[in-house]
Amino acid sequence: MNNSLRLIIDAVLVVAVAVLFYLHFSSKPAAAPVAAKTAVVQPVAKDDDDTTATVAEPVVAVADTEKVAYVESGKLLEGYKAMQDARRSFEAKARGWEKQNQALVTSFQSAVQQYQKQAEGMTPEQRAATEQKLQAQQQQAGQAQEKLQRQAQEEEAKMTQQVLGRINKQIEKYGKDNGYKLILIAAPSGTIAYGRKDIDITDAVLKHLNKEYAAKK
């Protein structure tokens, strides 16, 4: 997969997963820690009485301990069986498109070589007519090549979106099932500059993805 496609995939993953989890969890207000108050007994001096009074002192709220983690996009995509299968399928189609492209190039080259061999024995009118045909053939070949290129790009984009859609859905499920507040994407484009390895759950998520994919095949 080329670098430009990888950057696109990383960007899609970052936006899709981050927004998806933000919307999901922000719509369900978490139970915020309540600052409890404890009655502390302190002596209070009075003129003729040795009684005591209670003074309430607030206790600092406990920090939010809901889980946050990240996954490495490159490792996730490379190790996901669905992406590997989709890539093999795409590459098989790409070989077919390359054969069609090569046939267009070979046909045009043969026509040019044939013209070069016969050009000396042609009249000016014949040369002009043949050259005109060659130009038309070249134009048609160029249009056919552009069509093949568009077809390949559309097929690759479709394949990528299908796999990413599956990944997003399963990461959401994994996050809900395992109590994560947020799962971020660490991409080569620098989305996360630093993350502790103990909150890197790439291997666990990848295992979940491949297990789910194997069950659906």
N, C-alpha and C positions, 0 to 999 in steps of 0.2 A: 504494500500500500504506500503511495507516494506521500511526501511530507505535507503537501497542501491538503490532501484528503484527510490525513491524520489530524491537522489543525482544525479542520471543519468538524470532524467527529468529536474532538475534545470540546470545542465550543458548544456543540449541540448537547453533549452530555452534561456539561457544566450548567447550562441554562435549564435544560429539561429536568435534571435531577434536583438542582438547588431550588428552583421555583416550585417544583412539585412537592418537595418536602416542606418548604416554607409555607405554602398554601395549606397543606394538609395539617400541619401541626399548629399553625397560627389560628386556624379555624376552631381548634379545640383548646381553649384556655387551660393551661396547666394549673394544677392546684398550687398556688403560691404559698411558700412557707409563711405561716402566721407568726408575728412577733408575740410570743407569750409574755405574760407578766407574772412575776413571782412576788408573793408577799414576803418581804424580809423584815424580820422583827429587829428593831433597833431601840435601844433605851432612849427615852426622852425625859430629860430632867424637868421636874416641876417643883414648885415651891414647897408644898407640904405633902406631896404624894409620890410614892415610888412606883407608879404605874408605867407601862410601856405602850408604845403606839406602833402600828404597822405602816410602813412606807413602801409603796409599790415601785419597783425598779424594772424597766424593760430589759428583756434578754435579746441579744442580737439575733436576727433571723438566720436560720441555717442556709448555707449556699445551695443554689440549684445543682443537684447532682445528676440530672437527666443526661443520658449518654449522647455524645457527639463523636463521629468517626469520619474517616475518609477512605476512598479507594483510589488506586492508581489506574487511570484510564487506559494507558498503553498496555499494561500487564493484563488488565481485564479483557480487553479486546483480543489480544494475542492468544489468551488461554481459553476463551469462550468457544466451545465446540460449535455453537450455532454460527458464529462468525467464520470459523474455519470451513464449515460445510458450505456456507453461502459464498465464500471466496472461491472455493474450488468450482462451484457451479458457475460463478461469473467468469472465471478464467477459462472454462471450457467454451462458454459462449464467445469470449474474447478471441479465442483461437479461430473460431469460425469466421468472425468478422475480419480477422487479419488475413485469412485465406481469400476472402472476397476482395479485400483491398489489394492484396498482391496480384490477384487475377486482373484487376483493373490496370495496375501498373504494367504488368507483363504484356497485356493486350496493346496498350498504347506504345510501349517500347518496340514491340514487334512491328506495328504499323509504321513507326518512324524509320526503323531499320529497312523495311521494305521500300519505303519511299526513297531513302538515300541510295539504295542500290539501283533503282529504276529512274532516278531523277535525270540523269544525263541523256537518256533516250526519250525523254518526254518533250512535248512541245510546251511553250510557255503557258498556253491555255491549260494543258493537262497538269502542269506543276501547280498552277494557281488553284485549280479545282481540288487537287490532292491535298495541298496545304490547308485549304479551307476545311476539308473534311477532317484533317488532323486536329485543327483548332477546335472544331465542334466536338470531336472525340475527347480531346483534353478537357474541355469544359464539362462535358458529361461525366467524365471520370472524377473530376474535382467535386462536382455536386454529389456524386455517389459516395465519395470519401467523407464529405461533410455529414451526409446522412448517417453513415456508419458511426462516425464519431459522436454525433448527437445521441444515437441509439445506445452506444456504449456508456455515455455519461448518464443518461436517464436510467439505464438498467443498474448502474453502480449506485446512483443516488437512491433508487428504490430499494435495492438490497440493503444498503446501509441504514436507511430509515426503519426498515422492518426489524433489523437486528437491534438497533438502538431502542426502538419501541418496546421490544421484548425485555431488554436490559432494564429500562426504566421501570417497567411494570414489576419485575422481579425484585429490583432493589427496594421499591416501595414496600412490597410484601415482606421482604427480609427486615426492613427497618421497623415495620409495625410489629412483626412477630417477636423481634428481639428488643423492643423497647427503646429504639434510638430516637432522639429528638431531631437529629439532623445528620445526614450523610453527605459529605462533600466529595467533589471530584478533584484529584490531584493530576493536572495535565501538564505536558511539556511546555505549554504556552505560559506557564507561570501562575496558574490560578491560585495555588497554595504555595507560598514561598517556603514554609517550614511546617512539618507535622511530626509529632512524636510517633515513633514506630509502634508504640503500644496501642495507638488508636487507629492504626492502619489495618483495616479489615478486608483488604483485597482478596486474600486467599480464602477467607471464609465465605465471602460473597461469590467468588468464582466457583467454589465448591457447590454452593446453593444453585447457581445458574446452570451449571453442567448437570447437576442431579435432576433439576426440573426439566431441562432440555431432553435428557436421556429418557425420562419418563413419558415425554410427549411424542417421541420419534416412532 
